[in-house]
Amino acid sequence: MVVADLPTKWLQILDFFLWSYVKEKVYTTPTRDIRDLRERIIKSTENIPQDILQCTWQKSVQRLDIIIVTARV
């Protein structure tokens, strides 16, 4: 199995989860301009708690395991 063959929807779920977390932090108040938005995105991604990153990583490994097992069938 090649990584490029993986169904993207499995990985998009993780992207969606992390972006939802970042978006919640970024948009707590209206942004002033594009520079403010960029700074908030950078700051919020730098400050993602370790437990959220670990959970996201564990979920991605679980999903990849499922993909590998089902690809063998």
GISULCOR-V434422 format. One line per field, one symbol per residue. psi: psi as a letter, one per 40 degrees, with the letter a starting at -180 (. if undefined). Layout:
BEGIN
psi = ???
END
This chain:
BEGIN
psi = hiddehhdddddddddddddddddddfdiiidadddddddddddddfhiddddddddddddddddddddddd.
END
